[in-house]
Amino acid sequence: MRFGPDDKFWVVTDPTPESVLEDIVFQTSLRGLERQFRGGLTMASNPTLFTEETEAKLEAQRRLS
């Protein structure tokens, strides 16, 4: 799949011990993801991209358990 700078997708990251679902799954674009990395997101958080919200939320719930 090809993404333009403003096309939306879902991102899931690894949780911290205090994380809730909303902390680790979010919808963004390439522009937004760039801002996330500038704001402190790192590859150590294992960010994973998804095109479907349902799949992203299932992965986030799996990471929380």
CHARMM-style PDB file with segment names, atoms N, HN, CA, C and O in Angstrom:
ATOM      1  N   MET     1       0.841  -1.170   0.000  1.00  0.00      PROA
ATOM      2  CA  MET     1       0.000   0.000   0.000  1.00  0.00      PROA
ATOM      3  C   MET     1       0.892   1.241   0.000  1.00  0.00      PROA
ATOM      4  O   MET     1       1.967   1.256   0.601  1.00  0.00      PROA
ATOM      5  N   ARG     2       0.434   2.249  -0.668  1.00  0.00      PROA
ATOM      6  HN  ARG     2      -0.439   2.238  -1.156  1.00  0.00      PROA
ATOM      7  CA  ARG     2       1.189   3.501  -0.768  1.00  0.00      PROA
ATOM      8  C   ARG     2       0.510   4.582   0.072  1.00  0.00      PROA
ATOM      9  O   ARG     2      -0.706   4.756  -0.007  1.00  0.00      PROA
ATOM     10  N   PHE     3       1.293   5.309   0.879  1.00  0.00      PROA
ATOM     11  HN  PHE     3       2.281   5.167   0.943  1.00  0.00      PROA
ATOM     12  CA  PHE     3       0.771   6.366   1.731  1.00  0.00      PROA
ATOM     13  C   PHE     3       1.300   7.715   1.275  1.00  0.00      PROA
ATOM     14  O   PHE     3       2.487   7.863   0.984  1.00  0.00      PROA
ATOM     15  N   GLY     4       0.407   8.697   1.215  1.00  0.00      PROA
ATOM     16  HN  GLY     4      -0.558   8.576   1.451  1.00  0.00      PROA
ATOM     17  CA  GLY     4       0.807  10.082   1.009  1.00  0.00      PROA
ATOM     18  C   GLY     4       1.017  10.727   2.370  1.00  0.00      PROA
ATOM     19  O   GLY     4       0.727  10.108   3.394  1.00  0.00      PROA
ATOM     20  N   PRO     5       1.515  11.960   2.402  1.00  0.00      PROA
ATOM     21  CA  PRO     5       1.850  12.605   3.673  1.00  0.00      PROA
ATOM     22  C   PRO     5       0.676  12.781   4.631  1.00  0.00      PROA
ATOM     23  O   PRO     5       0.879  12.866   5.843  1.00  0.00      PROA
ATOM     24  N   ASP     6      -0.545  12.838   4.109  1.00  0.00      PROA
ATOM     25  HN  ASP     6      -0.709  12.770   3.125  1.00  0.00      PROA
ATOM     26  CA  ASP     6      -1.698  13.079   4.973  1.00  0.00      PROA
ATOM     27  C   ASP     6      -2.672  11.905   5.039  1.00  0.00      PROA
ATOM     28  O   ASP     6      -3.743  12.022   5.634  1.00  0.00      PROA
ATOM     29  N   ASP     7      -2.307  10.769   4.430  1.00  0.00      PROA
ATOM     30  HN  ASP     7      -1.437  10.673   3.946  1.00  0.00      PROA
ATOM     31  CA  ASP     7      -3.157   9.578   4.516  1.00  0.00      PROA
ATOM     32  C   ASP     7      -3.086   9.009   5.927  1.00  0.00      PROA
ATOM     33  O   ASP     7      -2.013   8.965   6.530  1.00  0.00      PROA
ATOM     34  N   LYS     8      -4.217   8.576   6.449  1.00  0.00      PROA
ATOM     35  HN  LYS     8      -5.088   8.611   5.960  1.00  0.00      PROA
ATOM     36  CA  LYS     8      -4.302   8.100   7.832  1.00  0.00      PROA
ATOM     37  C   LYS     8      -4.017   6.606   7.934  1.00  0.00      PROA
ATOM     38  O   LYS     8      -4.360   5.827   7.044  1.00  0.00      PROA
ATOM     39  N   PHE     9      -3.391   6.231   9.026  1.00  0.00      PROA
ATOM     40  HN  PHE     9      -3.113   6.863   9.749  1.00  0.00      PROA
ATOM     41  CA  PHE     9      -3.155   4.828   9.378  1.00  0.00      PROA
ATOM     42  C   PHE     9      -3.068   4.761  10.891  1.00  0.00      PROA
ATOM     43  O   PHE     9      -3.128   5.788  11.567  1.00  0.00      PROA
ATOM     44  N   TRP    10      -2.928   3.560  11.424  1.00  0.00      PROA
ATOM     45  HN  TRP    10      -2.880   2.725  10.876  1.00  0.00      PROA
ATOM     46  CA  TRP    10      -2.896   3.337  12.872  1.00  0.00      PROA
ATOM     47  C   TRP    10      -1.509   2.894  13.287  1.00  0.00      PROA
ATOM     48  O   TRP    10      -0.826   2.183  12.550  1.00  0.00      PROA
ATOM     49  N   VAL    11      -1.096   3.318  14.473  1.00  0.00      PROA
ATOM     50  HN  VAL    11      -1.650   3.896  15.072  1.00  0.00      PROA
ATOM     51  CA  VAL    11       0.213   2.955  15.027  1.00  0.00      PROA
ATOM     52  C   VAL    11      -0.001   2.321  16.403  1.00  0.00      PROA
ATOM     53  O   VAL    11      -0.802   2.803  17.205  1.00  0.00      PROA
ATOM     54  N   VAL    12       0.718   1.249  16.656  1.00  0.00      PROA
ATOM     55  HN  VAL    12       1.368   0.858  16.004  1.00  0.00      PROA
ATOM     56  CA  VAL    12       0.723   0.593  17.969  1.00  0.00      PROA
ATOM     57  C   VAL    12       2.171   0.577  18.461  1.00  0.00      PROA
ATOM     58  O   VAL    12       3.085   0.239  17.709  1.00  0.00      PROA
ATOM     59  N   THR    13       2.370   0.942  19.718  1.00  0.00      PROA
ATOM     60  HN  THR    13       1.627   1.217  20.329  1.00  0.00      PROA
ATOM     61  CA  THR    13       3.696   0.924  20.325  1.00  0.00      PROA
ATOM     62  C   THR    13       3.682   0.004  21.544  1.00  0.00      PROA
ATOM     63  O   THR    13       2.618  -0.385  22.025  1.00  0.00      PROA
ATOM     64  N   ASP    14       4.859  -0.336  22.034  1.00  0.00      PROA
ATOM     65  HN  ASP    14       5.723  -0.020  21.644  1.00  0.00      PROA
ATOM     66  CA  ASP    14       4.951  -1.141  23.250  1.00  0.00      PROA
ATOM     67  C   ASP    14       4.472  -0.323  24.451  1.00  0.00      PROA
ATOM     68  O   ASP    14       4.730   0.878  24.526  1.00  0.00      PROA
ATOM     69  N   PRO    15       3.783  -0.961  25.376  1.00  0.00      PROA
ATOM     70  CA  PRO    15       3.305  -0.243  26.565  1.00  0.00      PROA
ATOM     71  C   PRO    15       4.388  -0.129  27.643  1.00  0.00      PROA
ATOM     72  O   PRO    15       5.360  -0.885  27.666  1.00  0.00      PROA
ATOM     73  N   THR    16       4.184   0.825  28.517  1.00  0.00      PROA
ATOM     74  HN  THR    16       3.395   1.439  28.499  1.00  0.00      PROA
ATOM     75  CA  THR    16       4.946   0.901  29.756  1.00  0.00      PROA
ATOM     76  C   THR    16       4.085   0.221  30.821  1.00  0.00      PROA
ATOM     77  O   THR    16       2.932  -0.109  30.541  1.00  0.00      PROA
ATOM     78  N   PRO    17       4.595   0.004  32.018  1.00  0.00      PROA
ATOM     79  CA  PRO    17       3.779  -0.629  33.053  1.00  0.00      PROA
ATOM     80  C   PRO    17       2.495   0.162  33.390  1.00  0.00      PROA
ATOM     81  O   PRO    17       1.523  -0.420  33.873  1.00  0.00      PROA
ATOM     82  N   GLU    18       2.491   1.465  33.140  1.00  0.00      PROA
ATOM     83  HN  GLU    18       3.280   1.938  32.748  1.00  0.00      PROA
ATOM     84  CA  GLU    18       1.336   2.300  33.472  1.00  0.00      PROA
ATOM     85  C   GLU    18       0.406   2.546  32.282  1.00  0.00      PROA
ATOM     86  O   GLU    18      -0.624   3.200  32.444  1.00  0.00      PROA
ATOM     87  N   SER    19       0.737   2.046  31.111  1.00  0.00      PROA
ATOM     88  HN  SER    19       1.573   1.515  30.980  1.00  0.00      PROA
ATOM     89  CA  SER    19      -0.023   2.342  29.897  1.00  0.00      PROA
ATOM     90  C   SER    19      -1.425   1.754  29.919  1.00  0.00      PROA
ATOM     91  O   SER    19      -1.677   0.696  30.496  1.00  0.00      PROA
ATOM     92  N   VAL    20      -2.333   2.485  29.264  1.00  0.00      PROA
ATOM     93  HN  VAL    20      -2.128   3.345  28.796  1.00  0.00      PROA
ATOM     94  CA  VAL    20      -3.666   1.985  28.949  1.00  0.00      PROA
ATOM     95  C   VAL    20      -3.757   1.945  27.425  1.00  0.00      PROA
ATOM     96  O   VAL    20      -2.877   2.456  26.732  1.00  0.00      PROA
ATOM     97  N   LEU    21      -4.816   1.340  26.911  1.00  0.00      PROA
ATOM     98  HN  LEU    21      -5.530   0.925  27.474  1.00  0.00      PROA
ATOM     99  CA  LEU    21      -4.967   1.136  25.471  1.00  0.00      PROA
ATOM    100  C   LEU    21      -4.753   2.429  24.684  1.00  0.00      PROA
ATOM    101  O   LEU    21      -4.043   2.428  23.679  1.00  0.00      PROA
ATOM    102  N   GLU    22      -5.348   3.509  25.124  1.00  0.00      PROA
ATOM    103  HN  GLU    22      -5.925   3.509  25.941  1.00  0.00      PROA
ATOM    104  CA  GLU    22      -5.277   4.778  24.397  1.00  0.00      PROA
ATOM    105  C   GLU    22      -3.861   5.353  24.340  1.00  0.00      PROA
ATOM    106  O   GLU    22      -3.572   6.208  23.504  1.00  0.00      PROA
ATOM    107  N   ASP    23      -2.981   4.885  25.226  1.00  0.00      PROA
ATOM    108  HN  ASP    23      -3.216   4.190  25.905  1.00  0.00      PROA
ATOM    109  CA  ASP    23      -1.593   5.349  25.227  1.00  0.00      PROA
ATOM    110  C   ASP    23      -0.771   4.721  24.106  1.00  0.00      PROA
ATOM    111  O   ASP    23       0.201   5.314  23.639  1.00  0.00      PROA
ATOM    112  N   ILE    24      -1.157   3.531  23.677  1.00  0.00      PROA
ATOM    113  HN  ILE    24      -1.947   3.049  24.057  1.00  0.00      PROA
ATOM    114  CA  ILE    24      -0.285   2.787  22.766  1.00  0.00      PROA
ATOM    115  C   ILE    24      -0.866   2.562  21.381  1.00  0.00      PROA
ATOM    116  O   ILE    24      -0.191   1.978  20.533  1.00  0.00      PROA
ATOM    117  N   VAL    25      -2.088   2.999  21.117  1.00  0.00      PROA
ATOM    118  HN  VAL    25      -2.637   3.473  21.806  1.00  0.00      PROA
ATOM    119  CA  VAL    25      -2.659   2.875  19.770  1.00  0.00      PROA
ATOM    120  C   VAL    25      -3.246   4.232  19.386  1.00  0.00      PROA
ATOM    121  O   VAL    25      -4.014   4.825  20.143  1.00  0.00      PROA
ATOM    122  N   PHE    26      -2.875   4.710  18.204  1.00  0.00      PROA
ATOM    123  HN  PHE    26      -2.251   4.228  17.589  1.00  0.00      PROA
ATOM    124  CA  PHE    26      -3.377   6.006  17.760  1.00  0.00      PROA
ATOM    125  C   PHE    26      -3.379   6.080  16.240  1.00  0.00      PROA
ATOM    126  O   PHE    26      -2.607   5.406  15.558  1.00  0.00      PROA
ATOM    127  N   GLN    27      -4.270   6.920  15.737  1.00  0.00      PROA
ATOM    128  HN  GLN    27      -4.897   7.467  16.291  1.00  0.00      PROA
ATOM    129  CA  GLN    27      -4.341   7.159  14.299  1.00  0.00      PROA
ATOM    130  C   GLN    27      -3.502   8.388  13.973  1.00  0.00      PROA
ATOM    131  O   GLN    27      -3.515   9.376  14.707  1.00  0.00      PROA
ATOM    132  N   THR    28      -2.777   8.311  12.869  1.00  0.00      PROA
ATOM    133  HN  THR    28      -2.767   7.508  12.273  1.00  0.00      PROA
ATOM    134  CA  THR    28      -1.927   9.428  12.475  1.00  0.00      PROA
ATOM    135  C   THR    28      -1.693   9.390  10.974  1.00  0.00      PROA
ATOM    136  O   THR    28      -2.282   8.571  10.269  1.00  0.00      PROA
ATOM    137  N   SER    29      -0.847  10.260  10.495  1.00  0.00      PROA
ATOM    138  HN  SER    29      -0.369  10.925  11.068  1.00  0.00      PROA
ATOM    139  CA  SER    29      -0.410  10.318   9.102  1.00  0.00      PROA
ATOM    140  C   SER    29       1.121  10.322   9.111  1.00  0.00      PROA
ATOM    141  O   SER    29       1.737  10.308  10.177  1.00  0.00      PROA
ATOM    142  N   LEU    30       1.725  10.342   7.941  1.00  0.00      PROA
ATOM    143  HN  LEU    30       1.225  10.353   7.075  1.00  0.00      PROA
ATOM    144  CA  LEU    30       3.187  10.418   7.907  1.00  0.00      PROA
ATOM    145  C   LEU    30       3.683  11.712   8.545  1.00  0.00      PROA
ATOM    146  O   LEU    30       4.701  11.719   9.237  1.00  0.00      PROA
ATOM    147  N   ARG    31       2.959  12.806   8.310  1.00  0.00      PROA
ATOM    148  HN  ARG    31       2.132  12.801   7.748  1.00  0.00      PROA
ATOM    149  CA  ARG    31       3.342  14.072   8.942  1.00  0.00      PROA
ATOM    150  C   ARG    31       3.235  13.958  10.471  1.00  0.00      PROA
ATOM    151  O   ARG    31       4.115  14.415  11.200  1.00  0.00      PROA
ATOM    152  N   GLY    32       2.151  13.343  10.937  1.00  0.00      PROA
ATOM    153  HN  GLY    32       1.436  12.972  10.345  1.00  0.00      PROA
ATOM    154  CA  GLY    32       1.956  13.174  12.372  1.00  0.00      PROA
ATOM    155  C   GLY    32       2.984  12.236  12.978  1.00  0.00      PROA
ATOM    156  O   GLY    32       3.459  12.469  14.090  1.00  0.00      PROA
ATOM    157  N   LEU    33       3.331  11.177  12.258  1.00  0.00      PROA
ATOM    158  HN  LEU    33       2.946  10.987  11.355  1.00  0.00      PROA
ATOM    159  CA  LEU    33       4.328  10.234  12.759  1.00  0.00      PROA
ATOM    160  C   LEU    33       5.695  10.911  12.879  1.00  0.00      PROA
ATOM    161  O   LEU    33       6.441  10.653  13.823  1.00  0.00      PROA
ATOM    162  N   GLU    34       6.009  11.761  11.935  1.00  0.00      PROA
ATOM    163  HN  GLU    34       5.402  11.971  11.168  1.00  0.00      PROA
ATOM    164  CA  GLU    34       7.258  12.519  12.030  1.00  0.00      PROA
ATOM    165  C   GLU    34       7.267  13.360  13.314  1.00  0.00      PROA
ATOM    166  O   GLU    34       8.282  13.419  14.007  1.00  0.00      PROA
ATOM    167  N   ARG    35       6.139  14.010  13.630  1.00  0.00      PROA
ATOM    168  HN  ARG    35       5.315  13.962  13.066  1.00  0.00      PROA
ATOM    169  CA  ARG    35       6.053  14.800  14.858  1.00  0.00      PROA
ATOM    170  C   ARG    35       6.181  13.915  16.091  1.00  0.00      PROA
ATOM    171  O   ARG    35       6.778  14.324  17.087  1.00  0.00      PROA
ATOM    172  N   GLN    36       5.627  12.708  16.035  1.00  0.00      PROA
ATOM    173  HN  GLN    36       5.141  12.376  15.227  1.00  0.00      PROA
ATOM    174  CA  GLN    36       5.749  11.774  17.157  1.00  0.00      PROA
ATOM    175  C   GLN    36       7.227  11.446  17.415  1.00  0.00      PROA
ATOM    176  O   GLN    36       7.664  11.422  18.566  1.00  0.00      PROA
ATOM    177  N   PHE    37       7.983  11.199  16.365  1.00  0.00      PROA
ATOM    178  HN  PHE    37       7.628  11.218  15.430  1.00  0.00      PROA
ATOM    179  CA  PHE    37       9.411  10.893  16.521  1.00  0.00      PROA
ATOM    180  C   PHE    37      10.174  12.107  17.028  1.00  0.00      PROA
ATOM    181  O   PHE    37      11.077  11.969  17.853  1.00  0.00      PROA
ATOM    182  N   ARG    38       9.831  13.270  16.553  1.00  0.00      PROA
ATOM    183  HN  ARG    38       9.098  13.382  15.882  1.00  0.00      PROA
ATOM    184  CA  ARG    38      10.484  14.483  17.060  1.00  0.00      PROA
ATOM    185  C   ARG    38      10.137  14.721  18.530  1.00  0.00      PROA
ATOM    186  O   ARG    38      10.921  15.310  19.274  1.00  0.00      PROA
ATOM    187  N   GLY    39       8.948  14.254  18.941  1.00  0.00      PROA
ATOM    188  HN  GLY    39       8.311  13.775  18.336  1.00  0.00      PROA
ATOM    189  CA  GLY    39       8.507  14.443  20.319  1.00  0.00      PROA
ATOM    190  C   GLY    39       8.985  13.379  21.287  1.00  0.00      PROA
ATOM    191  O   GLY    39       8.713  13.471  22.484  1.00  0.00      PROA
ATOM    192  N   GLY    40       9.699  12.363  20.791  1.00  0.00      PROA
ATOM    193  HN  GLY    40       9.920  12.289  19.819  1.00  0.00      PROA
ATOM    194  CA  GLY    40      10.255  11.391  21.708  1.00  0.00      PROA
ATOM    195  C   GLY    40       9.981   9.933  21.387  1.00  0.00      PROA
ATOM    196  O   GLY    40      10.583   9.057  22.007  1.00  0.00      PROA
ATOM    197  N   LEU    41       9.099   9.638  20.446  1.00  0.00      PROA
ATOM    198  HN  LEU    41       8.609  10.349  19.942  1.00  0.00      PROA
ATOM    199  CA  LEU    41       8.883   8.252  20.043  1.00  0.00      PROA
ATOM    200  C   LEU    41      10.178   7.721  19.445  1.00  0.00      PROA
ATOM    201  O   LEU    41      10.836   8.404  18.659  1.00  0.00      PROA
ATOM    202  N   THR    42      10.536   6.500  19.822  1.00  0.00      PROA
ATOM    203  HN  THR    42      10.002   5.946  20.460  1.00  0.00      PROA
ATOM    204  CA  THR    42      11.764   5.891  19.289  1.00  0.00      PROA
ATOM    205  C   THR    42      11.457   4.505  18.751  1.00  0.00      PROA
ATOM    206  O   THR    42      10.396   3.940  19.018  1.00  0.00      PROA
ATOM    207  N   MET    43      12.388   3.973  18.000  1.00  0.00      PROA
ATOM    208  HN  MET    43      13.250   4.432  17.784  1.00  0.00      PROA
ATOM    209  CA  MET    43      12.229   2.620  17.473  1.00  0.00      PROA
ATOM    210  C   MET    43      12.240   1.588  18.594  1.00  0.00      PROA
ATOM    211  O   MET    43      11.760   0.471  18.406  1.00  0.00      PROA
ATOM    212  N   ALA    44      12.778   1.943  19.750  1.00  0.00      PROA
ATOM    213  HN  ALA    44      13.168   2.851  19.903  1.00  0.00      PROA
ATOM    214  CA  ALA    44      12.783   1.036  20.899  1.00  0.00      PROA
ATOM    215  C   ALA    44      11.358   0.734  21.368  1.00  0.00      PROA
ATOM    216  O   ALA    44      11.129  -0.265  22.051  1.00  0.00      PROA
ATOM    217  N   SER    45      10.404   1.591  21.006  1.00  0.00      PROA
ATOM    218  HN  SER    45      10.590   2.403  20.452  1.00  0.00      PROA
ATOM    219  CA  SER    45       8.989   1.364  21.356  1.00  0.00      PROA
ATOM    220  C   SER    45       8.314   0.403  20.391  1.00  0.00      PROA
ATOM    221  O   SER    45       7.128   0.107  20.534  1.00  0.00      PROA
ATOM    222  N   ASN    46       9.061  -0.087  19.411  1.00  0.00      PROA
ATOM    223  HN  ASN    46      10.025   0.153  19.295  1.00  0.00      PROA
ATOM    224  CA  ASN    46       8.541  -1.027  18.413  1.00  0.00      PROA
ATOM    225  C   ASN    46       7.251  -0.547  17.751  1.00  0.00      PROA
ATOM    226  O   ASN    46       6.256  -1.272  17.766  1.00  0.00      PROA
ATOM    227  N   PRO    47       7.241   0.660  17.168  1.00  0.00      PROA
ATOM    228  CA  PRO    47       6.018   1.120  16.513  1.00  0.00      PROA
ATOM    229  C   PRO    47       5.693   0.244  15.304  1.00  0.00      PROA
ATOM    230  O   PRO    47       6.566  -0.064  14.493  1.00  0.00      PROA
ATOM    231  N   THR    48       4.439  -0.145  15.200  1.00  0.00      PROA
ATOM    232  HN  THR    48       3.730   0.106  15.859  1.00  0.00      PROA
ATOM    233  CA  THR    48       3.969  -0.984  14.107  1.00  0.00      PROA
ATOM    234  C   THR    48       2.803  -0.274  13.441  1.00  0.00      PROA
ATOM    235  O   THR    48       1.923   0.246  14.127  1.00  0.00      PROA
ATOM    236  N   LEU    49       2.784  -0.245  12.104  1.00  0.00      PROA
ATOM    237  HN  LEU    49       3.499  -0.667  11.547  1.00  0.00      PROA
ATOM    238  CA  LEU    49       1.752   0.456  11.349  1.00  0.00      PROA
ATOM    239  C   LEU    49       0.669  -0.510  10.898  1.00  0.00      PROA
ATOM    240  O   LEU    49       0.952  -1.647  10.522  1.00  0.00      PROA
ATOM    241  N   PHE    50      -0.576  -0.044  10.941  1.00  0.00      PROA
ATOM    242  HN  PHE    50      -0.806   0.880  11.247  1.00  0.00      PROA
ATOM    243  CA  PHE    50      -1.731  -0.827  10.523  1.00  0.00      PROA
ATOM    244  C   PHE    50      -2.645   0.038   9.670  1.00  0.00      PROA
ATOM    245  O   PHE    50      -2.770   1.241   9.899  1.00  0.00      PROA
ATOM    246  N   THR    51      -3.277  -0.579   8.691  1.00  0.00      PROA
ATOM    247  HN  THR    51      -3.176  -1.556   8.505  1.00  0.00      PROA
ATOM    248  CA  THR    51      -4.254   0.139   7.880  1.00  0.00      PROA
ATOM    249  C   THR    51      -5.652   0.018   8.460  1.00  0.00      PROA
ATOM    250  O   THR    51      -6.521   0.834   8.152  1.00  0.00      PROA
ATOM    251  N   GLU    52      -5.881  -0.979   9.288  1.00  0.00      PROA
ATOM    252  HN  GLU    52      -5.175  -1.641   9.538  1.00  0.00      PROA
ATOM    253  CA  GLU    52      -7.207  -1.228   9.857  1.00  0.00      PROA
ATOM    254  C   GLU    52      -7.213  -0.985  11.364  1.00  0.00      PROA
ATOM    255  O   GLU    52      -6.353  -1.494  12.084  1.00  0.00      PROA
ATOM    256  N   GLU    53      -8.171  -0.216  11.832  1.00  0.00      PROA
ATOM    257  HN  GLU    53      -8.869   0.198  11.248  1.00  0.00      PROA
ATOM    258  CA  GLU    53      -8.293   0.089  13.261  1.00  0.00      PROA
ATOM    259  C   GLU    53      -8.474  -1.178  14.097  1.00  0.00      PROA
ATOM    260  O   GLU    53      -7.866  -1.316  15.158  1.00  0.00      PROA
ATOM    261  N   THR    54      -9.300  -2.092  13.624  1.00  0.00      PROA
ATOM    262  HN  THR    54      -9.794  -1.981  12.762  1.00  0.00      PROA
ATOM    263  CA  THR    54      -9.572  -3.325  14.377  1.00  0.00      PROA
ATOM    264  C   THR    54      -8.295  -4.115  14.615  1.00  0.00      PROA
ATOM    265  O   THR    54      -8.043  -4.572  15.729  1.00  0.00      PROA
ATOM    266  N   GLU    55      -7.494  -4.276  13.578  1.00  0.00      PROA
ATOM    267  HN  GLU    55      -7.699  -3.904  12.673  1.00  0.00      PROA
ATOM    268  CA  GLU    55      -6.232  -5.010  13.720  1.00  0.00      PROA
ATOM    269  C   GLU    55      -5.292  -4.304  14.693  1.00  0.00      PROA
ATOM    270  O   GLU    55      -4.633  -4.950  15.508  1.00  0.00      PROA
ATOM    271  N   ALA    56      -5.236  -2.986  14.605  1.00  0.00      PROA
ATOM    272  HN  ALA    56      -5.772  -2.462  13.944  1.00  0.00      PROA
ATOM    273  CA  ALA    56      -4.362  -2.218  15.490  1.00  0.00      PROA
ATOM    274  C   ALA    56      -4.785  -2.386  16.947  1.00  0.00      PROA
ATOM    275  O   ALA    56      -3.939  -2.585  17.819  1.00  0.00      PROA
ATOM    276  N   LYS    57      -6.074  -2.308  17.212  1.00  0.00      PROA
ATOM    277  HN  LYS    57      -6.761  -2.146  16.503  1.00  0.00      PROA
ATOM    278  CA  LYS    57      -6.558  -2.442  18.591  1.00  0.00      PROA
ATOM    279  C   LYS    57      -6.339  -3.850  19.127  1.00  0.00      PROA
ATOM    280  O   LYS    57      -6.034  -4.019  20.308  1.00  0.00      PROA
ATOM    281  N   LEU    58      -6.490  -4.859  18.282  1.00  0.00      PROA
ATOM    282  HN  LEU    58      -6.738  -4.722  17.322  1.00  0.00      PROA
ATOM    283  CA  LEU    58      -6.219  -6.236  18.720  1.00  0.00      PROA
ATOM    284  C   LEU    58      -4.751  -6.390  19.101  1.00  0.00      PROA
ATOM    285  O   LEU    58      -4.435  -7.001  20.122  1.00  0.00      PROA
ATOM    286  N   GLU    59      -3.855  -5.840  18.286  1.00  0.00      PROA
ATOM    287  HN  GLU    59      -4.112  -5.344  17.457  1.00  0.00      PROA
ATOM    288  CA  GLU    59      -2.421  -5.906  18.590  1.00  0.00      PROA
ATOM    289  C   GLU    59      -2.108  -5.147  19.882  1.00  0.00      PROA
ATOM    290  O   GLU    59      -1.326  -5.617  20.708  1.00  0.00      PROA
ATOM    291  N   ALA    60      -2.718  -3.978  20.050  1.00  0.00      PROA
ATOM    292  HN  ALA    60      -3.354  -3.597  19.379  1.00  0.00      PROA
ATOM    293  CA  ALA    60      -2.486  -3.192  21.269  1.00  0.00      PROA
ATOM    294  C   ALA    60      -2.946  -3.965  22.498  1.00  0.00      PROA
ATOM    295  O   ALA    60      -2.243  -3.980  23.509  1.00  0.00      PROA
ATOM    296  N   GLN    61      -4.096  -4.600  22.435  1.00  0.00      PROA
ATOM    297  HN  GLN    61      -4.666  -4.588  21.614  1.00  0.00      PROA
ATOM    298  CA  GLN    61      -4.592  -5.391  23.563  1.00  0.00      PROA
ATOM    299  C   GLN    61      -3.666  -6.562  23.852  1.00  0.00      PROA
ATOM    300  O   GLN    61      -3.433  -6.906  25.010  1.00  0.00      PROA
ATOM    301  N   ARG    62      -3.135  -7.180  22.786  1.00  0.00      PROA
ATOM    302  HN  ARG    62      -3.325  -6.901  21.845  1.00  0.00      PROA
ATOM    303  CA  ARG    62      -2.182  -8.284  22.969  1.00  0.00      PROA
ATOM    304  C   ARG    62      -0.925  -7.785  23.678  1.00  0.00      PROA
ATOM    305  O   ARG    62      -0.408  -8.461  24.568  1.00  0.00      PROA
ATOM    306  N   ARG    63      -0.437  -6.619  23.296  1.00  0.00      PROA
ATOM    307  HN  ARG    63      -0.857  -6.071  22.573  1.00  0.00      PROA
ATOM    308  CA  ARG    63       0.773  -6.081  23.931  1.00  0.00      PROA
ATOM    309  C   ARG    63       0.533  -5.686  25.383  1.00  0.00      PROA
ATOM    310  O   ARG    63       1.450  -5.737  26.203  1.00  0.00      PROA
ATOM    311  N   LEU    64      -0.682  -5.299  25.698  1.00  0.00      PROA
ATOM    312  HN  LEU    64      -1.427  -5.258  25.032  1.00  0.00      PROA
ATOM    313  CA  LEU    64      -0.984  -4.926  27.082  1.00  0.00      PROA
ATOM    314  C   LEU    64      -1.076  -6.134  28.014  1.00  0.00      PROA
ATOM    315  O   LEU    64      -0.878  -6.010  29.222  1.00  0.00      PROA
ATOM    316  N   SER    65      -1.379  -7.306  27.441  1.00  0.00      PROA
ATOM    317  HN  SER    65      -1.541  -7.406  26.459  1.00  0.00      PROA
ATOM    318  CA  SER    65      -1.546  -8.483  28.313  1.00  0.00      PROA
ATOM    319  C   SER    65      -0.265  -9.245  28.541  1.00  0.00      PROA
ATOM    320  OT1 SER    65      -0.263 -10.251  29.251  1.00  0.00      PROA
TER     321      SER     65
END
